[in-house]
Amino acid sequence: MAGGVSLGRDFGRLWAAYAAGTLGTWVAFNAFPLLAITVLHKGTAEVAALAAVGAAVGAAVALPLGPWVEFRRKRPVMIAMDLVRCAALLSVACAYAQDRLSFAQLLLVSVVVAASDITFGAASGAFLKALVPPEDRLVAQARFESTTWTATVLGPPLGGGLVALFGPVAVVVVDALSYLLSAAGIRAIGKRESPPVRTHGRRLGVGDLLEGWRHILGHPVLRPLFFNVVLVNGLIMATAPLLAVLMLGPLGFAPWQYGLAFAVPCVGGLVGSRLAPPLVARFGRHRVLLTAGVLRVCWPVGLAFVHPGVTGLLLVMGVELALITCSAVFNPVLAAHRLDLTATDRVTRTLVAWSVTTKAGIAGLTALWGLLAVAVGPRAAIALAGVLLLVTPLLLPRREVGAAVRD
């Protein structure tokens, strides 16, 4: 089976570093809102601003870093981003210990962490392209996807236990230390990285900021995939807070039931990520991308029919299980395909552009659907998002055009 392929010791260290950072992130899930509410006594508006402004400003800060990172060795950048995140998070713990924590500091740290996340992700994508040969990239991406869903299952319960015992600052410290472990794992990679060659020997300019989008929008395969992913992710995430309001409010589900409804289906992420390599080996990359891309949007409309009681809870779990399983097949195939279709000297800028646009799309659609829910109610807004998702497969590339670029 493709999932059992050995990708070498260096990939193993990169994978371990990714696992450490990802688990730390999920252990600290919602730590900043908890600190804002329980320590700083902030309200809904401030908590919403913490999530929205931090992500949006962080994306804006990361944007000019893409061209800068493109023509530098990626491993030092990844280590630096890990250390920056560690230091930023530890500053929160230190301020808390001295009773000097402020909302402004939480906001600033959320910006720094968001920008570092995007920069690290883009640099690691470029590094993976150089580290792993083309024929093994899908297996590598599937292992990252599997790790993400494992951390999603394990992290929040572990974090909840730490918060109950030691308070929300404890998970912030764990998250900070996870980035130290990640930096150590990346530092231990033995492969020597050659300095990237600057194209045309010219200095970087304003046009380099747009190179990622220029490549995406000019590519016959990446362009439809890009619009599809931005819209699908935005519509799915836009309904998440509305579903929480509906389930925890009028429908009367307890918080533990709400958590269970989204924790158990994450098992589908492990299943889907394991299925991706053998499915591609049997049916081909394009057919799997198209099929999984269609199937992953067939389910969310069912959330509009959630109702009280056990059957309502099972309905949410079933929809989420199907959605996550199909997404876990689609995501690693997309990630590997995107690397194959992008030249080495454009990978970082392409990944930054993709990530920034996706985050902006989620923020914008979440705000829009919040206003829509006020006007028509959360159930109707969830139903509309589900119907619109059914149309998004029209954006998927129908034919397999374009070829992988030479590494």
Secondary structure, DSSP 4 states (H G I P E B T S, - for coil): -GGG----HHHHHHHHHHHHHHHHHHHTTTHHHHHHHHTS---HHHHHHHHHHHHHHHHHHHTTHHHHHHTS-HHHHHHHHHHHHHHHHHHHHHHHHTT---HHHHHHHHHHHHHHHHHHHHHHHHHHHHHS-GGGHHHHHHHHHHHHHHHHHHHHHHHHHHHHHH-THHHHHHHHHHHHHHHHHHHT--PPPPPPPPGGGPPP-HHHHTHHHHHHHH-TTHHHHHHHHHHHHHHHHHHHHHHHHHHHTTT---HHHHHHHHHGGGHHHHHHHHHHHHHHHHH-HHHHHHHHHHHTTSSGGGGGG--SSHHHHHHHHHHHHHHHHHHHHHHHHHHHHHHHTS-GGGHHHHHHHHHHHHHHHHHHHHHHHHHHHHHH-HHHHHHHHHHHHHHGGGGS-SS----PPP-
